[in-house]
Amino acid sequence: MADIAAAPLTSASPPHGALARAERFVWRTARVLEQRLFAHHFREGAAAPVETALEAYRNDDGGYGHALEPGLRGPASLPEHTARALRVLDAVGRCDARRAEDVCRYLTSVSTAEGALPAVRPVGNGRGTAGVPDAPGSLSATGPVVGLLHRNGVWHAWLFRATHFCWQAVESLERPRPYEVEAAVLFLDHAPDRARAEAAARRLGRLVRGEGPAVFDPDGLDTDPPACALDASTRHPAAAGPGAPRLPHDYAPTPDSLARAWFTDAEMARSLDVLAAGMREDGGWPVRHPAHTPERTPLALLEARPMATIDALRTLAAYGRPIT
């Protein structure tokens, strides 16, 4: 593949600016799917090529596999892969009822009796590390999927049960872990009952600020990027450890999120400063390793960093931070 430096950049993108550096990183390290996603978000690329690339990960059961979520290897459909597929479809405006029908059929087949999706645990098999559902149902697995389906106006019999599970899980949280808060916000941001969602978000915000996963005073935020693990063979930044603190933008990646109200303007501005400063010398952002998932292999980290880079750029853009 030709070096991306040979490709034309827009006049608003200096050849040595942040966006151009990120683009080079994506073209040199990313899978086809993330390359096309970058082009869609930042180079006016069409949605159809993204959907075509995503189709390679789809299985006959309606779910997605084949390491679409890089930390879980193997061909089998898993809820985490399917959640990632829905995020991609939503990002390019292709998460309609027709496409969601097969996905919901798969989700029905792997959910618990109350409609919750299970977390997965890694298992070894002859075709690499995959995963199997690990009951009981998990808010972290279910909340983001349900939120995205509601965001796109999808309705399905499974979704009624899953929505009820999410309400019960969110409203019973007392000492939530960071990934539970993030999943709860993704559900609440798009739950149909807006008054109930806003009330639940206010309660959750009080938990987060009072004793929860992380709240950062702007004077206490470090503008240096969090320490990252290094792959011994390449010495390139790989991923922030499972104890890496959550910043305000992690809970509210867009200003229209209900979680945005949890933080002052100063806190959010400092959080975005830290995010912008997180770009590494190679043009990419590091990957946070979630505490509840298996350790990623060097290959999985390599595949995950372009996703983290696109997410970081989209968050900065959503808040009006210039990306040039």
Number of C-alpha atoms within 10 A of each C-alpha: 5 8 9 16 14 7 9 9 15 12 8 10 15 13 15 11 14 19 20 20 22 24 25 19 22 28 20 16 16 20 16 16 21 24 21 25 25 26 18 18 16 17 13 9 15 14 19 13 16 24 19 13 17 20 13 13 20 21 15 9 14 18 25 29 25 19 21 26 21 21 24 28 23 20 19 20 26 28 27 27 24 24 24 18 25 21 18 20 21 16 15 17 12 19 21 14 16 10 14 20 15 15 21 23 16 21 27 20 14 19 22 18 12 16 23 30 31 23 22 21 16 17 13 11 10 7 10 12 16 23 23 16 17 13 14 14 22 21 28 26 20 29 30 24 29 27 23 22 24 17 17 17 12 18 14 15 11 18 21 13 17 27 23 13 20 28 19 12 19 24 16 11 15 13 14 18 16 20 19 20 27 22 23 30 26 25 28 28 22 21 23 15 9 12 10 13 22 16 14 19 24 15 15 24 21 12 18 20 14 11 12 17 18 17 20 18 14 16 9 10 15 13 16 12 17 18 13 16 17 14 15 9 7 9 9 16 22 26 26 19 17 13 10 15 16 17 20 22 24 19 23 22 20 17 15 12 16 22 27 18 14 20 20 12 12 12 21 22 17 22 24 23 18 19 22 20 14 20 19 17 12 14 19 27 29 27 22 22 20 17 14 13 14 13 16 19 15 17 10 17 21 22 21 26 25 29 24 17 24 21 15 23 24 19 20 19 14 14 16 10 15 11 16 15
